[in-house]
Structure formats: structure tokens, C-alpha cells
Amino acid sequence: MKCQRFLSVPIIAVFLLLGFVYYITIFIFIKDWAGLQTSAGLLNALIFTLLLCLCVFSFSVAVATDPGHVPSAYVPDVEDDSGGASSDQELKKAAERRQCDKCSAYKPPRAHHCKVCRRCVLRMDHHCLWINNCVGHWNYKAFFLLVFYATSGSIYSMVMIITSAFHKNWDLDGRVPLKTFYVFCGTVMLALCLILGTLLGWHIYLIIHNMTTIEYHEGIRAAWLAKKSGLSYRHPFDVGVYKNISLVLGSNMLTWLCPTAISHLKDGTSFPTVRHTS
């Protein structure tokens, strides 16, 4: 089942793009700039190879890891959800809010139903076409590191293209096809830097505030309703910047950049809130 996720057009396209970027960066631009036999060329080639390997590894983990399914025996803590309410009617309403109409089962906090996967996903962020999988509780860290390493690699490749272009003697070797190739590659890498950099910045924002993409959009409406009622809204799972980061990446900073270091994650059915930490 996990291997079948790799058999999709978007994933094959991602691997082809990675191969193209790796080839032109190492065997064209770094080679033209410093040569692969020099210390500078070899060092840059090794650094870029490491970034690409980490990117491929994070990508594979994000694709192959199940984002998290709701346990079949899960029952919500309706008393906690209703803020300590004791009446049967209030408890019943609290339970109904936690029930998925499509799955006909209860769902934990932060879980949402994915119409593509046709099931509820724990701490669902979104369904990603490019990894042929949902981004959820168990693979969010791998997805974030995929974006991080892809952004770093794109910026590195862009720097190599610019460096090679500045060191090239265009008076002696300034043929139109070669110039066109440089412009094309530079345009592709610039687009990747902008797209991936924006995506990275967005998910850094989400991690700092301990939000998912779905919760961000839900929070906009909740804040509007609260303001309309003369109240203030705060995301209930925002427990402080460092705590928010450690809940996603782990408490040990040495493992933050490892996509498989997820031993800090709980079962995904409950999360600390402002009320619990205050």
C-alpha cells in the first residue's frame, strides 16, 4: 500500500525535477564555475548532494508515512469538550460536534475528514497532491522538512547558477543557445525559490502558532464571530512559541532536522491547550 503511493504522476514528476536540478547544478554550473576536481567545486558538489539526499529522504517519509487514522474504539471526552458542563443536553451537543457525518464515528480534536482519502485524519493540515497523501499528525514533520530542504537546495542551486554566470566569459563563449539555457534554468530555479520559500514561511508561521492550515481558516471565522460579540479570540492550541515548536519538531534540537525523529508525538487524539497549561 505504501509503495503504491509512489506510483502517481505528480510524484514521478517531482523525482524527475529533482534529477534535472541535481544534474544541471553539479555537472553544468558547478563544473563550469570551479570544476569538480577542485576543492571548491568538490565541496559545493558534496553540500548540494547532501541537501538533495535529505530532500529525497524527507519526501519519501512524507509519502510513505500514514498521517494518522482515528482509533476504532475512540470516544471523545465530552465533559472536557463542554467546559465542565453537567447537563445531559449539553453533553449530547458536545458529542455531536465531535462526530463525523461521513464516517459515522467520533473524531478527536483537530481531526478532519479527507474526501480524497475518504477517512478522518489526525491533526489534518491538508491533502497534498505532490506527496499523494494527507499531511497529518505522523508525517507533518517530514513534510515540513521536505519543504525546508527543497527550499535550501533551490536557493543553493540558484546561487551556483548566478556564480557560474558571473565567472563565465560571455565574449568568448556567449552563444545564443547557451545564454537561453542559462536564462531558462535561472527562471526555473527562481520560481522554485519563490514558491517553496513562501510555502516554508507559511508553515513556519503555522508551527510557531501551533496551527494547521485548516485551523487557520477556521480561526479567521472564529475571530470574526468573537469580535462581533465583543470578545477576543485565541487559538486554543497556541501554548507558547517554544512549546509549539517542540510539539512538532521535538524537545531535542539535535533531532529537529531528522524527519523520522517523531518519538515525541503522542497518539494524536488529545493535545495540550491554553486552558491545560495556564
C-alpha positions as CSV (number, residue, x, y, z in Angstrom):
1,M,0.0,0.0,0.0
2,K,2.8,2.4,0.9
3,C,4.7,1.6,-2.3
4,Q,1.6,2.2,-4.4
5,R,1.6,5.9,-3.2
6,F,4.8,6.4,-5.2
7,L,3.1,5.3,-8.4
8,S,1.5,8.6,-9.3
9,V,2.2,11.2,-12.0
10,P,2.9,14.1,-9.6
11,I,5.4,12.0,-7.5
12,I,7.2,10.8,-10.7
13,A,7.3,14.4,-11.9
14,V,8.9,15.5,-8.6
15,F,11.6,12.9,-8.9
16,L,12.3,14.0,-12.5
17,L,12.5,17.6,-11.4
18,L,14.9,16.7,-8.6
19,G,17.1,14.8,-11.1
20,F,17.1,17.7,-13.5
21,V,18.0,20.2,-10.9
22,Y,20.8,17.9,-9.5
23,Y,22.3,17.3,-12.9
24,I,22.4,20.9,-14.1
25,T,23.7,22.2,-10.7
26,I,26.5,19.6,-10.3
27,F,27.6,18.7,-13.9
28,I,27.0,22.1,-15.6
29,F,27.1,25.1,-13.3
30,I,29.5,23.9,-10.5
31,K,31.6,22.2,-13.1
32,D,31.8,25.3,-15.3
33,W,32.5,27.6,-12.4
34,A,35.1,25.7,-10.4
35,G,35.4,22.2,-11.9
36,L,34.7,19.0,-10.0
37,Q,38.3,18.3,-9.4
38,T,39.0,21.4,-7.3
39,S,38.4,21.7,-3.6
40,A,35.8,24.4,-4.1
41,G,33.9,22.5,-6.7
42,L,34.0,19.2,-4.8
43,L,32.9,20.9,-1.6
44,N,29.9,22.6,-3.2
45,A,29.0,19.4,-5.0
46,L,29.1,17.4,-1.7
47,I,27.0,20.1,0.1
48,F,24.4,20.1,-2.7
49,T,24.3,16.3,-2.8
50,L,23.7,16.2,0.9
51,L,20.8,18.6,0.6
52,L,19.3,16.6,-2.2
53,C,19.6,13.3,-0.3
54,L,17.9,14.9,2.7
55,C,15.2,16.3,0.5
56,V,14.6,12.9,-1.2
57,F,14.6,11.1,2.2
58,S,12.1,13.6,3.7
59,F,9.9,13.3,0.6
60,S,9.9,9.5,0.8
61,V,9.0,9.6,4.5
62,A,6.2,12.1,3.9
63,V,4.8,9.9,1.1
64,A,5.1,6.5,2.9
65,T,4.0,7.5,6.4
66,D,0.4,7.2,7.3
67,P,-0.7,10.6,8.5
68,G,-2.8,9.0,11.3
69,H,-6.2,7.3,11.5
70,V,-8.8,7.6,14.2
71,P,-8.8,4.5,16.5
72,S,-11.9,2.5,16.1
73,A,-12.6,2.5,19.8
74,Y,-12.1,6.2,20.2
75,V,-14.8,8.0,22.3
76,P,-14.5,11.8,23.0
77,D,-14.2,13.3,26.4
78,V,-17.4,15.3,26.1
79,E,-17.2,16.6,29.7
80,D,-13.9,18.3,28.9
81,D,-15.1,19.5,25.5
82,S,-18.2,21.1,27.0
83,G,-16.1,23.1,29.5
84,G,-17.3,21.1,32.5
85,A,-21.0,21.2,31.7
86,S,-23.0,18.6,33.5
87,S,-26.4,18.7,31.9
88,D,-27.3,15.7,29.6
89,Q,-28.3,18.1,26.8
90,E,-25.0,20.0,26.8
91,L,-23.0,16.8,26.9
92,K,-25.0,15.4,24.0
93,K,-24.4,18.6,21.9
94,A,-20.7,18.4,22.7
95,A,-20.6,14.8,21.5
96,E,-22.4,15.7,18.3
97,R,-19.8,18.3,17.5
98,R,-17.2,15.6,17.6
99,Q,-19.0,13.2,15.2
100,C,-18.1,12.9,11.5
101,D,-21.2,12.7,9.3
102,K,-19.3,10.8,6.6
103,C,-17.5,8.3,8.8
104,S,-20.4,8.0,11.2
105,A,-17.9,7.9,14.0
106,Y,-16.4,10.2,16.6
107,K,-13.3,12.2,15.7
108,P,-10.7,13.6,18.1
109,P,-9.9,17.3,18.3
110,R,-8.0,18.7,15.2
111,A,-9.0,15.6,13.2
112,H,-10.8,16.3,9.9
113,H,-12.4,14.2,7.2
114,C,-10.4,14.0,3.9
115,K,-12.7,13.5,0.9
116,V,-9.7,12.2,-1.2
117,C,-8.6,9.6,1.4
118,R,-12.2,9.0,2.4
119,R,-11.4,8.9,6.1
120,C,-10.7,11.1,9.1
121,V,-7.1,12.1,9.5
122,L,-5.5,13.1,12.9
123,R,-4.4,16.7,13.1
124,M,-5.0,17.1,9.4
125,D,-3.3,20.0,7.7
126,H,-4.3,19.4,4.1
127,H,-4.2,16.7,1.3
128,C,-1.1,17.2,-0.8
129,L,-1.2,16.2,-4.4
130,W,2.6,16.2,-4.7
131,I,3.1,13.5,-2.0
132,N,-0.1,11.6,-2.9
133,N,-1.0,11.6,0.8
134,C,-2.6,13.7,3.5
135,V,-0.4,15.8,5.7
136,G,-1.3,14.9,9.2
137,H,-0.2,14.1,12.7
138,W,2.5,11.5,11.9
139,N,4.0,12.9,8.7
140,Y,3.7,16.7,9.2
141,K,7.3,17.0,10.4
142,A,8.6,15.1,7.3
143,F,6.5,17.3,5.1
144,F,7.9,20.5,6.8
145,L,11.5,19.2,6.4
146,L,10.8,18.3,2.8
147,V,9.8,22.0,2.2
148,F,12.8,23.2,4.2
149,Y,15.4,21.1,2.4
150,A,13.8,21.7,-1.0
151,T,13.9,25.5,-0.4
152,S,17.5,25.3,0.8
153,G,18.5,23.3,-2.2
154,S,16.7,25.6,-4.6
155,I,18.5,28.7,-3.1
156,Y,21.8,26.9,-3.3
157,S,21.3,25.9,-6.9
158,M,20.3,29.5,-7.7
159,V,23.5,30.8,-6.2
160,M,25.5,28.3,-8.2
161,I,23.8,29.5,-11.4
162,I,24.5,33.1,-10.7
163,T,28.1,32.4,-9.7
164,S,28.7,30.4,-12.8
165,A,27.2,33.1,-15.0
166,F,29.4,35.8,-13.4
167,H,32.5,33.8,-13.9
168,K,31.8,32.8,-17.5
169,N,33.5,34.7,-20.3
170,W,30.5,35.6,-22.4
171,D,32.6,37.4,-25.0
172,L,34.4,34.2,-25.9
173,D,31.6,31.7,-25.3
174,G,28.4,33.7,-25.5
175,R,26.4,31.7,-28.0
176,V,22.7,32.4,-28.0
177,P,21.6,28.8,-27.2
178,L,23.9,28.8,-24.1
179,K,22.5,32.2,-22.9
180,T,19.0,30.9,-23.4
181,F,19.8,27.8,-21.4
182,Y,21.2,29.9,-18.5
183,V,18.1,32.2,-18.6
184,F,15.8,29.2,-18.6
185,C,17.5,27.4,-15.7
186,G,17.7,30.7,-13.8
187,T,14.0,31.3,-14.3
188,V,13.0,27.8,-13.2
189,M,15.1,28.0,-10.0
190,L,13.9,31.5,-9.2
191,A,10.3,30.3,-9.5
192,L,11.1,27.3,-7.2
193,C,12.8,29.6,-4.7
194,L,9.8,31.9,-4.5
195,I,7.2,29.1,-4.4
196,L,9.0,26.9,-1.9
197,G,10.2,29.9,0.2
198,T,6.7,31.2,0.5
199,L,5.4,27.7,1.5
200,L,8.2,27.4,4.0
201,G,7.5,30.8,5.6
202,W,3.8,29.8,5.8
203,H,4.4,26.6,7.6
204,I,7.0,28.3,10.0
205,Y,4.1,30.7,10.9
206,L,1.8,27.7,11.5
207,I,4.3,25.9,13.6
208,I,5.0,28.9,15.7
209,H,1.3,29.3,16.4
210,N,0.6,25.6,16.6
211,M,-2.0,25.7,13.9
212,T,-2.9,23.6,10.9
213,T,-3.9,25.2,7.5
214,I,-7.5,24.1,8.2
215,E,-7.4,25.6,11.7
216,Y,-6.0,28.9,10.4
217,H,-9.0,29.4,8.1
218,E,-11.4,28.2,10.9
219,G,-9.7,30.7,13.2
220,I,-10.5,33.6,10.9
221,R,-14.2,33.0,11.2
222,A,-13.9,32.3,14.9
223,A,-12.1,35.6,15.4
224,W,-14.7,37.5,13.4
225,L,-17.5,36.0,15.5
226,A,-15.7,36.7,18.7
227,K,-15.1,40.3,17.7
228,K,-18.7,40.7,16.7
229,S,-19.7,39.6,20.2
230,G,-17.2,41.9,21.8
231,L,-14.8,39.1,22.8
232,S,-11.2,38.3,21.9
233,Y,-10.2,35.0,20.2
234,R,-7.1,33.0,20.8
235,H,-6.2,29.7,19.1
236,P,-6.8,27.1,21.9
237,F,-3.7,25.1,21.0
238,D,-1.3,28.0,21.0
239,V,0.7,27.3,24.2
240,G,3.8,29.5,23.5
241,V,6.3,29.7,20.7
242,Y,9.0,27.2,22.1
243,K,6.4,24.7,23.3
244,N,4.6,24.9,19.9
245,I,7.8,24.2,18.1
246,S,8.8,21.3,20.4
247,L,5.3,19.7,19.9
248,V,6.0,19.5,16.2
249,L,9.8,19.1,15.9
250,G,10.6,17.6,19.3
251,S,12.2,18.9,22.5
252,N,15.7,17.9,21.4
253,M,17.1,20.4,19.0
254,L,19.6,17.9,17.6
255,T,16.7,15.9,16.1
256,W,14.8,18.8,14.7
257,L,16.2,18.2,11.2
258,C,15.5,14.5,11.1
259,P,12.2,13.6,9.6
260,T,11.9,10.2,11.3
261,A,12.6,11.5,14.8
262,I,8.9,11.6,15.9
263,S,9.1,9.7,19.2
264,H,7.9,12.9,21.0
265,L,4.5,12.6,19.3
266,K,1.6,11.2,21.3
267,D,-1.4,9.2,19.9
268,G,-2.9,12.3,18.2
269,T,-6.2,12.1,19.9
270,S,-5.5,14.8,22.5
271,F,-3.3,17.9,22.6
272,P,-2.3,20.4,25.3
273,T,-4.4,23.6,25.2
274,V,-4.1,27.1,26.7
275,R,-6.6,26.0,29.5
276,H,-4.5,23.0,30.4
277,T,-1.2,24.9,30.5
278,S,-2.4,28.0,32.3
